[in-house]
Amino acid sequence: MLKIQEIREIIKLVDNSSVDEFSYEYEGSKIELKKNKGTAAPAPQMVQAAEEVKQPAQQAVQQAPAQTEAAPVQAEESKPAETTADDANLHKITSPMVGTFYKSSSPDADAYVKAGSKVDESTVVCIVEAMKLFNEIEAEVKGEIVEILVKDGQLVEYGQPLFLVKPE
């Protein structure tokens, strides 16, 4: 079964290529991506054959484009003006799915990261729970956590920024 990070990488590659449709099937898992040329906000269509992954993937795809774009705007509006000006230099770690954000593996455990924590590409920064599946989210970039944009236990949308990281 493919990891969320691998699926996101495939989406990026297809999006940046001239390919309009992409299909991949391996060991019972299937991904189908189609570009919606000429529309305001294209959304990839993903289908996972594995039952426990199928519904969270479909929920992520079925999110309305207005919702996926509205969440980042709301988060930026609540920040001070000086932080917003620095955002251009910061990497945003976004949610790969709709679910519940958890900063630690259990309520009594320490948070994976805090503001000021150093991370590398494979550092787990949080968990997003969807349909009783706990998905570890990795930093994808080497740097320092500048800000955590969501609260523990908060519902997050597909594409919503979770962390700001100052890349090294």
Order of alpha helices (4+ residues) and beta strands (2+ residues): alpha-beta-beta-alpha-alpha-alpha-beta-beta-beta-beta-beta-beta-beta-beta
